[in-house]
Amino acid sequence: MSDESTAQLKLRRKARKRRDLKKSLPLYILLLPSAVLLLIFAYIPLYGLVMAFQNYSPALGVFHSPWVGFDNFMQFFRSYQFPITLRNTLVISLYSLAVNTPLPVALAIMTNQIRKAGFKKSFQVISYLPHFISTMVMCGMILIFLSPQSGLVANIFRLFGAKLPDLMSSSSAFAHVYVWSDVWQNIGWNSIIYIAALSGIDPTFYEAATMDGATAWQKIRNIDIPMIMPTVMILLIMSVGNLLNVGFEKVLLLQNPLNLGGSEIISTYVYKIGLQNFQYSLSTAIGLFNTVINVILLLGVNWLSKKTTDTSLF
């Protein structure tokens, strides 16, 4: 190809890029506010992670506080709270992941089997409503319902001559209370994406299965579950990426001195160390440790899913 032809080809490519840019310009303008907000609130504050490697002093600021390297991380690893907070965070997170992954799928499949449109809509609305209860109200309801003296559950137990133990004062019961109340609140909402995936399945699969004499269970096992499995894996990968980010507000509101042994997690410990005890560098180091572990888990599960199911985020 001659130099003249190459120059003409480059000119055509540049002209095409300019046309594409001009055509997409309105979309870029619409995207700009979101990109600016993301930059301001997500990326610029990342410079604050430097505090994890400093003995930070508000009077000296980030740029003049003395550098201590990994001392803050070592202080956390050597503290008596490290095994407690890590264990509690992992127990609640893994428990929640094990329960909240299959149950919304099961609810979505069950909802998809309902044939009466009016009953189906009513059922969906009833299952969605608890999601819109605020965290503070939800925690208040849990404390009232599980009160061993006057709670709803305690009164039901009394009808059968039994006594409800004080669950909110038991560190061993905290994970159960947290996870199953979360299931009640969010199972309907979490099932929406699976219902959408089920509605996108080609009806001809069901017609062919019906002609072959397949039962409802066989259709679920051989059509529904395999078809929504990529969606399940994507959401599972995203859930694992947030494995150590247990809901801070709910845990803090349900926490008390009696159940602290089972309810003190990394996020509540960071809050107490940073905002109550003013140890900013230590709290930043703990938060950074939490984030690094989440990133490692996300990359690992994404790689494993890609190798085994050919489904991944990237």
N, C-alpha and C positions, 0 to 999 in steps of 0.2 A: 504494500500500500504506500502510495506516495505521500510526501510531507503535506501536500495540498489537501489530499483526501483526509488525512488524519486531522488536520486543522479544521476542516469542514465538519467532521464527525464530532469534534469537541465543541464546536459552536452549536451544533444541533442539540447536543446533550445539555449544554448550559441553557439554551432556549427552552428546552422541555422542562428543566428543573424550575426555571422562572415561572413557566405557565402553571406547573403543579403547585408551586408556592403561592402564586396568586389565587389559584382556585381554592386552596386550603386555608388561606389567610383568615377568613371569618372563624373557622374552627380553632385556629391558634389563638385568636383574640378571646374566644370563649374560654379557652383553657388557661389563659394567662392569670386570672385572679386565683384560681386553685393552685397554680404553680407557685405564685408569690406567697400565698398562705402556707403552703407546704415548706417552702424555703425558710420562711420566718419562724414557724413554730416547730419544725421537725429537724432542719439541718443546721441552721445557725446556732441553736442552743447546744449542739454537740460539742462545742468548744469547752463547755462546762465539765466534760468528762476528764479534763486535765486535773480537776480537783482530786480525783481518785489517786493520783500519784503525788499529791502535795499535802503538806500540813496547812490546809487552807485557813486563812484568816480574813474575815470580811474587811478589816481595816487595810490589809495589804492588797487584797484583790487577787484575781486569778494570775495575773502576770508577775506579781512580786512575792507571792507566798512561797515558802521554802519547799524544795523538791525532796521527796522522801522515797521515791521509787515504789516498790511493791510492799512497803511496810504496812499500809492500811489493809491490803489483802491478807497478809500474814496475821495481822491482829484478828481479823474475822475468822480465819481458819483455825486459830488457836483458842478462840473463845469457846466457852461452854455452850453458847447459843448456836454455834454453827451446826453441830449434828442435830439439834432439836428442830431448828427452823428448816433445815434441808429435809429432814425426815417428814415433818408435818406437811411441807409443801409438796413433796413427792407423793405422799399417801393420798392427800386430798385431790391432787391433780390426776394421778393415775386412776384413782377410784372414779372420779368424775368422767374421765375419758372412757373408761370401760363401760360405764352406764349410759352416758349421753351420746355415745356413737351408735349402738344398735337400736335403742328404744325409739328415737325419732324415725329411723328407717322402718321399724315395725309399725309405728303409728301411721306413717305415710302409706304403706302397703295396705293396712287395714282400711284407711280412709278411701283409698282408691278402689276398694272392693264394694263400697257402699253404692247401691244403685239408685236409691230414692234421693232425688236432687235436694228436696227440702230438708230431709233429715241430715244429709251430708253437709249442707251449708251450716245448719244449726250446730252440728258436732264440731265443725272446724272453728266456728266462732267461739264456742265454749272452751275449746282447747287452746285457742290463741289468747283469750282475755287475761289470764294470769301474767303473761309477759309484760303487760302494760302497767302492772303494779310497781311502784317505785321501790328501790332497794330498802329505804328506811321504813316504809309501810310494811313491806314483806317481813323484815326483821321483827318489827313490832308484833305482827300477826303470829310469827313463830314463837316469840316469847310468851304471848298470851295463850296460844293453843297448848303449849307444852308446859305451862305452869303446873307443878305437882299439886297445888292446893285448889285452884279454881279454873284450870284450863279445860278446854273442850275435850281433849284426849283423856285427861284425868277423870273427868265425869263419866266418859264412856267406859273407862276401866272400872269405875266404881259400880256401874250397873251389873258387871259380871263378877263383883266381889274381889277385884284385883286392885293393886295400887301402882300408879305410874311412878317410876323412878325419876329423880330430878336429872333429866337428860342434859340440861344446859349447864349443869355443874359438873358434868363428867367429861374429862378430857378424851376418854376412849369413844364416847358417843358423838363427839363434835363432828367428825368427818361424815357420819351417817346423816346427821341432821342437815349439814350443809349440802351434801350431794342430793339427797332425796327431795329436799325442798326446792333445790335448783331444777330437778327433773320436773316437779309439778309446775313450776313457773314457766319453764322454757321448752318443754318437749313439743308442744303444739307449734310454737314459732319456729323451732329448729326443723320441724318436719316439712315446712313450706317448700324448701328447695328440692326435697326428694319428691314431693307431690308434683312439682313442676317437671322434674325429670321423668316421672312416670307418665305424665300427660303427653310427653313428647315421643313416647314409644309408638312405632308404626302399628296401627290397628290390625294390619294384615297378619301380624305375628299371632295375635289372639284368635283371629278367624281361622288360620291354618291349624292352630292347636285345638280349637273346638271341633273342627272337622276330623281331626285325628283322635278325638275322644278324650282329650286331656282334662283332668279335673282342675278345680280352682287352685289347689295346692301345687299341682304340677306346673301350672302357668306361672305362679309366683316364683317357684324354684328355678324354672328353666327360662323364663322371659324377664320378669320384673327384676329379680336380684341381679342377674348378669348385666342387664341394661343400665342399671343405676350404679353399678359398682365403680365406674370411673368417677362419678360425682362423690361417692362415699370416700374414695381414696384421696381425692383432692381436699375435701373438708377434713379428713383425718390428718393429712400432712399439715394443714393450717392449724389444726388443734394442737398437734404435737409441737409446732413452732411456738405456741403460747403455753406450753405445758407448765412452766413454773410461774406463770402470771395468774395465780389464783385471784379471784375477785376480792380486791382489797376492802372495799366498803362493807360488804356483807360480813366478811370475817371480823372486821374491827367492831361492827355493831353487835355481833353475837358473842364477842369475846368478853370474858370476865376473869378475875383472878383464880377461880376454881377450875376453869377449863383451859387455862393458859398453856398447860403442858401439851395439849393436842391442837391448840388453835393459833399458836404463835408461828407465823409463816414469814417468808423472806420479806414480802412487801410491807407487812405490819411492823416488822423489826426495823426496816429502813425508815419508816415513818417515825418511829419512836427515837431511833438514834439520831436522825437528821433534824427533825422539827421540834422534838421535845428535849433532847439532850444537846442539840447544837453541834454535833460532831459531823460536820458537813462532808469532810473528806472520807470518813469511814462509811457513811451512808451511800456516797457516790460509788465507792469501791464495791460495796455489796450489790448495789443496783447494776453496776457494770458486769460483775460476775454472773448475775442472774441473766442478763441479756446475752452474754457470750455463750452460756450453756444452752439457752433457747435457740440461738443461731446454729450451734453444732447439732442439736437434735433435729432441727428443721432440715439441714443439709443431709444428715444421715438418713432420715426417714424418706426424704425426697429421692435420694439415690437408691435406697432399698426398693421403694415403690416402682421406680423406673426400671429396675432390673427384673422385678418379679411380675409386674402387671402392665408395663409400658405406659403407665400413667404418672405424670409428674407435673410440678409447677413450672419447672424450667429445665 
